[in-house]
């Protein structure tokens, strides 16, 4: 699809599904290639999604997480109109996925 190791057809397909169901995308999603990051690629990811037929509007939100450090994540503004809502949802997802009780 593009020259970027991140913006492959497989990535865009999975990102489109994730962003329309969960409403956000992090570097910690299994389909993000190791060493790749969604940070700073909001416009490129949104353009690739639109080209593939996913009409979503994205924005970035920085997340500070105890075990995962600081991540810049993408979120679907149609699902999370407020950045604070996206922050909370992503932080909760990271807690559930990476924190041990």
N, C-alpha and C positions, 0 to 999 in steps of 0.2 A: 504494500500500500504506500509506504514512504521509505525514505532512506534511514529513518530513525529506528534503532533497535526496539524502542518502546512502542511505536505506533504501527504495529503489525496488524494484519487483518484479524488474527486470533485475539490480540489484545483489545482492539476496538470492539469486536463482537462481545467479549466478556465485560468490558468496561460499560458498554451500552446497557447490557442486562443489569449490571450491578447498580449503575447510577439511576436507572428507572425503577428498581425495586428497593434497594437499601438507601439510595439517595446520596451516597458518598463513595469516594475511592481513595485508598491510601497506598503507600508503598508496601504495606504489609499484606495486601491481598495476594493470594497465592499465584495469580496469573501475571503479576507485575514481574518482569524478568529481574533476576538478581543483579544488583548494582545499578538498576535504573530507578528513576524517581519521577513522580508526577509533579513535583514542585517546579514552579516556573513554566509549566507547560499547559496551563489552563486553556489559553487560546488555541494552541495546536491540537489539544485533545478535543476541545469543543468543535473545531472545524472538521476534524477527522470523523467525529461522531455524526455531525450534520451531513457530511458527504455519504456516510453509510446509512442514512435514513433515521437517525436518532435525533429528534429535535429537542435538545436539552440546553438550558442555560446554566453554565457552571461559574463558580467562584472559588477562591482559595481561602482556607482557614488554617492558621498555624495551631497546632495542638502540642501542648506540653504534657508528656505522659511519664510517669515514674519509671517504668521499665523500658519504654521504647524511645525515650528522649523526646526531642522536638521534631515534629513532622509537619510538613505543609501538605495538606490534603485538599482534594477537590470535592465540591458538593453541588448537588442539583438544587438550584434556587426555587424550582417549582415544588419540591418536596419540603425544603427547609428555607422559607422566606427570610428568616433571621439567622445571621451567622452564629449567634449564641445557641440556637437550636441544633445546628449542624455540629458545633463544637461538642455539645453534650452527647449527641448520638454517637459521634465518632469515639469520644473518650470512653463511653460505656462499652462500645464494641471492642475497643482495645483492651479494656479491663477484663471483659469476658473471655477474650481470646488468649491473652498472654499472662494474666495474673493467676496465681495459684492460691487457693484458700488454705 
